[in-house]
Amino acid sequence: MPGVWDTSSESEFWVLAVAPTLDGAILNAPGTMAVNFPVADGGSFVVFASDYQSSEFLSGRTLTLTATFADGSTATAVTTVP
């Protein structure tokens, strides 16, 4: 299903991963691929996504990432592919 990505190895949409830095180790849990890690105030991390058959991240497409925090709050970032 185009446009759906997650971190679950049990889903057909599994293509997301997270690392603390561009060259850092992937933080996804080996068994479930779930992602749960602390981020300090002002901290950052890197999200990696796969582009199945080079058909998803086309110029002009809008990408939205939503992170859910331990307290249930969320943060959303939106970008447009150049």
A tleap script that builds the chain and sets N, CA, C and O, in Angstrom:
source leaprc.protein.ff14SB
mol = sequence {
  NMET PRO GLY VAL TRP ASP THR SER SER GLU
  SER GLU PHE TRP VAL LEU ALA VAL ALA PRO
  THR LEU ASP GLY ALA ILE LEU ASN ALA PRO
  GLY THR MET ALA VAL ASN PHE PRO VAL ALA
  ASP GLY GLY SER PHE VAL VAL PHE ALA SER
  ASP TYR GLN SER SER GLU PHE LEU SER GLY
  ARG THR LEU THR LEU THR ALA THR PHE ALA
  ASP GLY SER THR ALA THR ALA VAL THR THR
  VAL CPRO
}
set mol.1.N position { 0.846 -1.172 0.000 }
set mol.1.CA position { 0.000 0.000 0.000 }
set mol.1.C position { 0.889 1.231 0.000 }
set mol.1.O position { 1.514 1.513 1.023 }
set mol.2.N position { 0.978 1.966 -1.071 }
set mol.2.CA position { 1.827 3.161 -1.143 }
set mol.2.C position { 1.446 4.187 -0.083 }
set mol.2.O position { 0.269 4.400 0.209 }
set mol.3.N position { 2.474 4.819 0.485 }
set mol.3.CA position { 2.233 5.889 1.432 }
set mol.3.C position { 2.120 5.458 2.873 }
set mol.3.O position { 1.848 6.297 3.732 }
set mol.4.N position { 2.316 4.180 3.185 }
set mol.4.CA position { 2.241 3.706 4.566 }
set mol.4.C position { 3.573 3.058 4.916 }
set mol.4.O position { 4.037 2.159 4.215 }
set mol.5.N position { 4.186 3.515 6.003 }
set mol.5.CA position { 5.438 2.929 6.461 }
set mol.5.C position { 5.365 2.765 7.959 }
set mol.5.O position { 4.750 3.581 8.645 }
set mol.6.N position { 5.984 1.724 8.478 }
set mol.6.CA position { 6.055 1.542 9.920 }
set mol.6.C position { 7.334 0.807 10.289 }
set mol.6.O position { 8.151 0.490 9.424 }
set mol.7.N position { 7.500 0.540 11.575 }
set mol.7.CA position { 8.713 -0.123 12.049 }
set mol.7.C position { 8.468 -1.573 12.423 }
set mol.7.O position { 9.335 -2.191 13.040 }
set mol.8.N position { 7.333 -2.135 12.078 }
set mol.8.CA position { 6.999 -3.504 12.459 }
set mol.8.C position { 7.433 -4.504 11.403 }
set mol.8.O position { 7.031 -4.410 10.243 }
set mol.9.N position { 8.255 -5.460 11.809 }
set mol.9.CA position { 8.692 -6.493 10.867 }
set mol.9.C position { 7.553 -7.462 10.550 }
set mol.9.O position { 7.670 -8.274 9.633 }
set mol.10.N position { 6.455 -7.381 11.300 }
set mol.10.CA position { 5.308 -8.255 11.065 }
set mol.10.C position { 4.343 -7.672 10.030 }
set mol.10.O position { 3.384 -8.341 9.647 }
set mol.11.N position { 4.573 -6.456 9.578 }
set mol.11.CA position { 3.672 -5.827 8.612 }
set mol.11.C position { 4.327 -5.793 7.243 }
set mol.11.O position { 5.552 -5.841 7.134 }
set mol.12.N position { 3.527 -5.712 6.218 }
set mol.12.CA position { 4.069 -5.613 4.867 }
set mol.12.C position { 4.641 -4.219 4.584 }
set mol.12.O position { 5.243 -4.000 3.533 }
set mol.13.N position { 4.455 -3.279 5.516 }
set mol.13.CA position { 4.882 -1.900 5.314 }
set mol.13.C position { 6.206 -1.589 6.017 }
set mol.13.O position { 6.587 -0.423 6.117 }
set mol.14.N position { 6.910 -2.615 6.505 }
set mol.14.CA position { 8.104 -2.412 7.315 }
set mol.14.C position { 9.244 -1.825 6.501 }
set mol.14.O position { 9.874 -2.534 5.715 }
set mol.15.N position { 9.517 -0.535 6.680 }
set mol.15.CA position { 10.627 0.094 5.979 }
set mol.15.C position { 11.254 1.236 6.757 }
set mol.15.O position { 12.141 1.907 6.228 }
set mol.16.N position { 10.832 1.486 7.989 }
set mol.16.CA position { 11.393 2.582 8.771 }
set mol.16.C position { 12.403 2.075 9.793 }
set mol.16.O position { 12.261 0.980 10.338 }
set mol.17.N position { 13.424 2.887 10.043 }
set mol.17.CA position { 14.398 2.590 11.081 }
set mol.17.C position { 14.854 3.907 11.683 }
set mol.17.O position { 14.729 4.959 11.055 }
set mol.18.N position { 15.382 3.851 12.899 }
set mol.18.CA position { 15.831 5.047 13.608 }
set mol.18.C position { 17.237 4.800 14.151 }
set mol.18.O position { 17.564 3.698 14.591 }
set mol.19.N position { 18.067 5.857 14.111 }
set mol.19.CA position { 19.423 5.799 14.664 }
set mol.19.C position { 19.709 7.129 15.359 }
set mol.19.O position { 19.094 8.141 15.021 }
set mol.20.N position { 20.635 7.146 16.327 }
set mol.20.CA position { 20.937 8.396 17.025 }
set mol.20.C position { 21.676 9.408 16.139 }
set mol.20.O position { 21.577 10.616 16.351 }
set mol.21.N position { 22.416 8.902 15.147 }
set mol.21.CA position { 23.159 9.761 14.216 }
set mol.21.C position { 23.137 9.099 12.842 }
set mol.21.O position { 22.726 7.945 12.710 }
set mol.22.N position { 23.569 9.814 11.840 }
set mol.22.CA position { 23.583 9.269 10.485 }
set mol.22.C position { 24.410 7.990 10.388 }
set mol.22.O position { 24.045 7.073 9.653 }
set mol.23.N position { 25.515 7.920 11.119 }
set mol.23.CA position { 26.378 6.737 11.100 }
set mol.23.C position { 26.162 5.822 12.302 }
set mol.23.O position { 26.902 4.854 12.481 }
set mol.24.N position { 25.152 6.119 13.131 }
set mol.24.CA position { 24.917 5.352 14.353 }
set mol.24.C position { 24.212 4.038 14.102 }
set mol.24.O position { 23.663 3.796 13.027 }
set mol.25.N position { 24.240 3.198 15.117 }
set mol.25.CA position { 23.573 1.898 15.041 }
set mol.25.C position { 22.053 2.081 15.045 }
set mol.25.O position { 21.533 2.975 15.712 }
set mol.26.N position { 21.355 1.239 14.307 }
set mol.26.CA position { 19.896 1.262 14.264 }
set mol.26.C position { 19.359 0.924 15.660 }
set mol.26.O position { 19.851 0.000 16.308 }
set mol.27.N position { 18.350 1.672 16.119 }
set mol.27.CA position { 17.788 1.478 17.445 }
set mol.27.C position { 16.566 0.565 17.472 }
set mol.27.O position { 16.062 0.257 18.551 }
set mol.28.N position { 16.088 0.134 16.333 }
set mol.28.CA position { 14.912 -0.744 16.291 }
set mol.28.C position { 15.218 -2.042 17.041 }
set mol.28.O position { 16.310 -2.594 16.912 }
set mol.29.N position { 14.253 -2.526 17.823 }
set mol.29.CA position { 14.414 -3.779 18.565 }
set mol.29.C position { 14.516 -4.945 17.574 }
set mol.29.O position { 13.696 -5.032 16.661 }
set mol.30.N position { 15.498 -5.842 17.727 }
set mol.30.CA position { 15.705 -6.926 16.763 }
set mol.30.C position { 14.497 -7.833 16.553 }
set mol.30.O position { 14.218 -8.221 15.419 }
set mol.31.N position { 13.779 -8.178 17.608 }
set mol.31.CA position { 12.666 -9.114 17.478 }
set mol.31.C position { 11.408 -8.514 16.879 }
set mol.31.O position { 10.730 -9.153 16.074 }
set mol.32.N position { 11.097 -7.287 17.272 }
set mol.32.CA position { 9.830 -6.680 16.850 }
set mol.32.C position { 10.016 -5.497 15.915 }
set mol.32.O position { 9.068 -5.088 15.243 }
set mol.33.N position { 11.212 -4.942 15.860 }
set mol.33.CA position { 11.544 -3.718 15.124 }
set mol.33.C position { 10.888 -2.482 15.741 }
set mol.33.O position { 10.926 -1.405 15.145 }
set mol.34.N position { 10.284 -2.620 16.931 }
set mol.34.CA position { 9.726 -1.467 17.637 }
set mol.34.C position { 10.855 -0.493 17.956 }
set mol.34.O position { 12.015 -0.884 18.082 }
set mol.35.N position { 10.500 0.762 18.082 }
set mol.35.CA position { 11.499 1.784 18.387 }
set mol.35.C position { 11.081 2.489 19.668 }
set mol.35.O position { 9.993 3.059 19.750 }
set mol.36.N position { 11.961 2.443 20.672 }
set mol.36.CA position { 11.692 3.097 21.941 }
set mol.36.C position { 13.032 3.517 22.508 }
set mol.36.O position { 13.837 2.670 22.895 }
set mol.37.N position { 13.283 4.832 22.561 }
set mol.37.CA position { 14.575 5.326 23.030 }
set mol.37.C position { 14.405 6.731 23.574 }
set mol.37.O position { 13.501 7.453 23.154 }
set mol.38.N position { 15.275 7.131 24.518 }
set mol.38.CA position { 15.175 8.484 25.076 }
set mol.38.C position { 15.805 9.512 24.135 }
set mol.38.O position { 16.775 9.224 23.435 }
set mol.39.N position { 15.236 10.705 24.137 }
set mol.39.CA position { 15.800 11.839 23.400 }
set mol.39.C position { 15.821 13.019 24.366 }
set mol.39.O position { 14.775 13.426 24.873 }
set mol.40.N position { 16.986 13.561 24.619 }
set mol.40.CA position { 17.112 14.693 25.530 }
set mol.40.C position { 16.458 15.936 24.929 }
set mol.40.O position { 16.342 16.051 23.709 }
set mol.41.N position { 16.034 16.863 25.782 }
set mol.41.CA position { 15.504 18.128 25.293 }
set mol.41.C position { 16.507 18.754 24.340 }
set mol.41.O position { 17.679 18.913 24.681 }
set mol.42.N position { 16.054 19.107 23.158 }
set mol.42.CA position { 16.941 19.692 22.152 }
set mol.42.C position { 17.734 18.660 21.378 }
set mol.42.O position { 18.500 19.016 20.483 }
set mol.43.N position { 17.563 17.373 21.708 }
set mol.43.CA position { 18.294 16.295 21.038 }
set mol.43.C position { 17.718 16.002 19.664 }
set mol.43.O position { 16.697 16.563 19.267 }
set mol.44.N position { 18.382 15.127 18.956 }
set mol.44.CA position { 17.916 14.764 17.615 }
set mol.44.C position { 18.189 13.293 17.350 }
set mol.44.O position { 18.896 12.631 18.108 }
set mol.45.N position { 17.619 12.797 16.266 }
set mol.45.CA position { 17.850 11.434 15.808 }
set mol.45.C position { 17.585 11.406 14.311 }
set mol.45.O position { 17.079 12.377 13.747 }
set mol.46.N position { 17.924 10.298 13.669 }
set mol.46.CA position { 17.789 10.171 12.217 }
set mol.46.C position { 16.779 9.064 11.913 }
set mol.46.O position { 16.835 7.984 12.501 }
set mol.47.N position { 15.863 9.339 10.997 }
set mol.47.CA position { 14.886 8.348 10.547 }
set mol.47.C position { 15.274 7.919 9.138 }
set mol.47.O position { 15.512 8.756 8.267 }
set mol.48.N position { 15.336 6.614 8.925 }
set mol.48.CA position { 15.642 6.063 7.611 }
set mol.48.C position { 14.379 5.440 7.040 }
set mol.48.O position { 13.642 4.769 7.763 }
set mol.49.N position { 14.121 5.649 5.766 }
set mol.49.CA position { 12.942 5.051 5.121 }
set mol.49.C position { 13.343 4.472 3.779 }
set mol.49.O position { 14.217 5.008 3.097 }
set mol.50.N position { 12.710 3.391 3.407 }
set mol.50.CA position { 12.964 2.737 2.134 }
set mol.50.C position { 11.994 3.253 1.081 }
set mol.50.O position { 10.842 3.560 1.390 }
set mol.51.N position { 12.451 3.348 -0.145 }
set mol.51.CA position { 11.601 3.804 -1.246 }
set mol.51.C position { 11.381 2.640 -2.200 }
set mol.51.O position { 12.149 2.441 -3.142 }
set mol.52.N position { 10.335 1.880 -1.949 }
set mol.52.CA position { 10.021 0.690 -2.731 }
set mol.52.C position { 9.902 1.020 -4.215 }
set mol.52.O position { 9.067 1.836 -4.607 }
set mol.53.N position { 10.716 0.402 -5.021 }
set mol.53.CA position { 10.748 0.565 -6.478 }
set mol.53.C position { 10.914 2.023 -6.911 }
set mol.53.O position { 10.464 2.407 -7.991 }
set mol.54.N position { 11.562 2.836 -6.066 }
set mol.54.CA position { 11.799 4.266 -6.362 }
set mol.54.C position { 10.518 4.966 -6.802 }
set mol.54.O position { 10.526 5.767 -7.737 }
set mol.55.N position { 9.416 4.656 -6.118 }
set mol.55.CA position { 8.127 5.207 -6.526 }
set mol.55.C position { 7.441 6.056 -5.470 }
set mol.55.O position { 6.389 6.636 -5.739 }
set mol.56.N position { 8.009 6.144 -4.281 }
set mol.56.CA position { 7.342 6.854 -3.191 }
set mol.56.C position { 7.817 8.292 -3.001 }
set mol.56.O position { 6.996 9.202 -2.882 }
set mol.57.N position { 9.136 8.508 -2.970 }
set mol.57.CA position { 9.677 9.815 -2.618 }
set mol.57.C position { 9.955 10.646 -3.863 }
set mol.57.O position { 11.086 11.075 -4.091 }
set mol.58.N position { 8.936 10.867 -4.652 }
set mol.58.CA position { 9.066 11.621 -5.894 }
set mol.58.C position { 9.002 13.120 -5.622 }
set mol.58.O position { 8.398 13.550 -4.639 }
set mol.59.N position { 9.617 13.905 -6.481 }
set mol.59.CA position { 9.635 15.355 -6.338 }
set mol.59.C position { 8.219 15.906 -6.163 }
set mol.59.O position { 7.300 15.554 -6.903 }
set mol.60.N position { 8.070 16.783 -5.160 }
set mol.60.CA position { 6.778 17.403 -4.894 }
set mol.60.C position { 5.922 16.666 -3.887 }
set mol.60.O position { 4.928 17.217 -3.413 }
set mol.61.N position { 6.278 15.425 -3.540 }
set mol.61.CA position { 5.499 14.675 -2.551 }
set mol.61.C position { 5.719 15.253 -1.161 }
set mol.61.O position { 6.825 15.678 -0.825 }
set mol.62.N position { 4.678 15.267 -0.366 }
set mol.62.CA position { 4.749 15.721 1.019 }
set mol.62.C position { 4.877 14.505 1.925 }
set mol.62.O position { 4.102 13.555 1.813 }
set mol.63.N position { 5.860 14.538 2.824 }
set mol.63.CA position { 6.095 13.453 3.775 }
set mol.63.C position { 5.812 13.963 5.182 }
set mol.63.O position { 6.236 15.064 5.535 }
set mol.64.N position { 5.110 13.188 5.980 }
set mol.64.CA position { 4.774 13.555 7.356 }
set mol.64.C position { 5.268 12.466 8.294 }
set mol.64.O position { 5.003 11.285 8.072 }
set mol.65.N position { 5.984 12.858 9.340 }
set mol.65.CA position { 6.455 11.930 10.361 }
set mol.65.C position { 5.812 12.335 11.680 }
set mol.65.O position { 5.886 13.499 12.074 }
set mol.66.N position { 5.186 11.390 12.362 }
set mol.66.CA position { 4.603 11.653 13.676 }
set mol.66.C position { 5.282 10.754 14.691 }
set mol.66.O position { 5.323 9.535 14.524 }
set mol.67.N position { 5.818 11.362 15.752 }
set mol.67.CA position { 6.439 10.624 16.854 }
set mol.67.C position { 5.505 10.681 18.049 }
set mol.67.O position { 4.961 11.739 18.368 }
set mol.68.N position { 5.318 9.547 18.708 }
set mol.68.CA position { 4.497 9.496 19.913 }
set mol.68.C position { 5.412 9.268 21.103 }
set mol.68.O position { 6.228 8.347 21.100 }
set mol.69.N position { 5.275 10.102 22.114 }
set mol.69.CA position { 6.150 10.066 23.283 }
set mol.69.C position { 5.522 9.258 24.416 }
set mol.69.O position { 4.328 8.958 24.394 }
set mol.70.N position { 6.345 8.913 25.405 }
set mol.70.CA position { 5.909 8.066 26.510 }
set mol.70.C position { 4.699 8.650 27.241 }
set mol.70.O position { 3.882 7.892 27.764 }
set mol.71.N position { 4.567 9.960 27.290 }
set mol.71.CA position { 3.434 10.571 27.990 }
set mol.71.C position { 2.181 10.667 27.123 }
set mol.71.O position { 1.164 11.217 27.545 }
set mol.72.N position { 2.266 10.125 25.901 }
set mol.72.CA position { 1.114 10.141 24.999 }
set mol.72.C position { 1.057 11.344 24.078 }
set mol.72.O position { 0.241 11.373 23.157 }
set mol.73.N position { 1.903 12.335 24.305 }
set mol.73.CA position { 1.930 13.501 23.421 }
set mol.73.C position { 2.602 13.126 22.102 }
set mol.73.O position { 3.297 12.113 22.020 }
set mol.74.N position { 2.394 13.938 21.082 }
set mol.74.CA position { 2.981 13.671 19.776 }
set mol.74.C position { 3.664 14.918 19.234 }
set mol.74.O position { 3.383 16.039 19.661 }
set mol.75.N position { 4.556 14.700 18.296 }
set mol.75.CA position { 5.192 15.783 17.538 }
set mol.75.C position { 5.162 15.358 16.081 }
set mol.75.O position { 5.373 14.189 15.760 }
set mol.76.N position { 4.902 16.303 15.213 }
set mol.76.CA position { 4.796 16.010 13.784 }
set mol.76.C position { 5.731 16.920 13.012 }
set mol.76.O position { 5.836 18.111 13.304 }
set mol.77.N position { 6.411 16.352 12.023 }
set mol.77.CA position { 7.267 17.123 11.110 }
set mol.77.C position { 6.790 16.832 9.694 }
set mol.77.O position { 6.468 15.692 9.358 }
set mol.78.N position { 6.748 17.868 8.871 }
set mol.78.CA position { 6.293 17.740 7.488 }
set mol.78.C position { 7.353 18.329 6.576 }
set mol.78.O position { 7.904 19.391 6.866 }
set mol.79.N position { 7.639 17.657 5.490 }
set mol.79.CA position { 8.581 18.174 4.492 }
set mol.79.C position { 8.095 17.797 3.107 }
set mol.79.O position { 7.306 16.866 2.943 }
set mol.80.N position { 8.574 18.529 2.115 }
set mol.80.CA position { 8.242 18.231 0.719 }
set mol.80.C position { 9.511 17.806 0.006 }
set mol.80.O position { 10.544 18.464 0.131 }
set mol.81.N position { 9.446 16.720 -0.734 }
set mol.81.CA position { 10.603 16.219 -1.474 }
set mol.81.C position { 10.948 17.249 -2.554 }
set mol.81.O position { 10.085 17.650 -3.334 }
set mol.82.N position { 12.221 17.674 -2.593 }
set mol.82.CA position { 12.607 18.680 -3.608 }
set mol.82.C position { 12.491 18.140 -5.036 }
set mol.82.O position { 12.777 18.858 -5.993 }
savepdb mol mol.pdb
quit
